[in-house]
């Protein structure tokens, strides 16, 4: 379907013919997923072991290969494989979460010390995720990604005013018109959602780009981020959604436990002087286990914030920079050049008339993500939300 849509002439209406509409909508309804390309399609289900691997070999970051791509380029394969490697590293994070939740049901002093150790282990895993993410620069060229790859997997939300019409849907009374047609997004990674929920980050937001006492604007912004991230769960495999719901409804949230344990510590008046007494394993002395747990929790939140910093670096390199450059080039084209550009090859972002208009729009040059968000503002808000989850007494 994406091949068909993004191969249409730039100004044609997007009408998806019945031979695509009917089977796609039927399968999507069975899977309870939107009929559009998702993160799970590009990443979770789009890998195989390399040809030299034994069939019984477990997947590792070094033996994964990409199954399907739009361009058959190594750049596109690496763009999918990098998050796949991150998901593989994230398996250890899920194990740590499970062990931590077991200890939360015990909630004694030994549990406090063990959870402290688990959180420092989680710091290491999140730092590995950051390293893997930044490694995308080694195998995927930003210009190739922006101009040749990204246009193929845009969803309806990232195309201004262009609705996808599913022709033939009236032939099957059981089918409903699709309402969720965002393109694949990192916001659809259940691993990152799980980290947010586990740490309680999803419930805190203190944006730094707001000025004055504009509480109403802050509330609207927070609601928008929350709504968008909840919407992104609709694009996840249903078992992943069920897991996140389970994680959200735990009767013993980690953040509450950390606060209670730290509050019960005999010395809570000076975090900075106390932190020097805590060894790296998180095992304190003189009744400081609760404060050691707090230090470990904050270290984990900071690691997650730094992961989001890295994500913003990648977005700046792969989307913001090329988009601004394309907009600048477009502003210097004559009307004849624009006419020539509008007839360029299908799916290529040198089609400035259509593609750049989708990327950079409005008086303020709002940059839109594949999920249709104000990309820069949204990412900064989520990053600041993570930083806002740091806890003090």
C-alpha positions, 0 to 999 in steps of 0.5 A: 500500500505504501509503495502504491500511495507514494508512487502516485503523481504528486497532486493526485488524490490518494485512492487505494484500490479494492485489491489493496483495501479489502485484504489489508483491512481484513487482516488488520482487523484480525490483528487489531492493528491500523492498516498502515506501516508501523514500527513493528513492521519495520523493526520487530518483524523485519529481521532474520539471522544472517546466512552464516548463522546456525538455525538454532543460533540466538539473535545478537546485535551482530547477526541480524539482517533486514528482510524487506525495504523500499530502496534495497539500500544498506542505509535503509537496512541499518535504519531498521536494524539499529532499533531492532538491536536496541530492542534486543538489548532491551530484553535485559531491561525487561528481566530487570523490571521483572526482578524488581517487581518481585522485590517490590512485593516483598518490600523489606530492607533486603528488597531495598538493597536488591532493587538499588542494585537492579536500578544500577544495572538498568542504568547500564542497559539504558546507556547501551541503548544510547550507544546503539542508537548513536551508532546509526550514523555509521551505516545510514547517511542522513541525506540518503535517509531523508531524501530517498527512504523516509518519503516511502513510509509517511502516513496520512498524518504527515501529509497536509490535507491529503486523505487516504480513501480506501475504495471498495470498503463498502463491499464488506459491511464488517469493515470500518473506515480507518481512523489511525493512519500515522506512519511508523514512529519511535513512539510506537516502541513498547520497550521505551513505553515500558521504561517510562511506565516502570519508572513513573516518568509517564506521569510527570512533566515539567517543560522548560520551554514554557514562559511565565505562568501560562498554566493553561498552555502547559496543561494543553501541551502535556495533554497533547503529549499524553494523548499522542503517546497513548495513541501510539500504543494502538500501533503496537502488537496487541500483546505488547499493549496488554503488557503495558496495561498490566505494567501501568496497573501494578499495585506497587509502583516503583516510584512510590516505593522509592519515595517511601523508602527514602522518606523513612531514611534517618538522614534526608536533610542533605542529599548531596553530602549523603551521596558521597557515603553511598558506594557504587553498588547502592548498598549504603551504611548507617541506615542509608539504604533508602537514600541509596535507592533514591540515588539509584532511581535518579541515576536511572531517570537521568540515563533515560533522559540522556537516551532522549537527548541522543534521540534528539541528536539523531532527529536533528541530523536526519530530519531537521537539518535536511528539511531546513536545507531542502526548504532553503533550496526550494526558496531559491528555485525559479518557477521553471525549476519548481515545475521540473522538480514536481515531475521528479521520480516517485517517492524522491524527496527532491520533489520540493513542491510536495515533500518539503511542503509536508515537512516544513509548513506554517509561518514558524516553519513547523517540522512534522514527524511521521506521526503528524506531530510538531516534531521538535516541540514534542521531542523537547517536551518528552525529554523535559518530562523525563528530567522532571521525573527526578525525585527529591525529598 
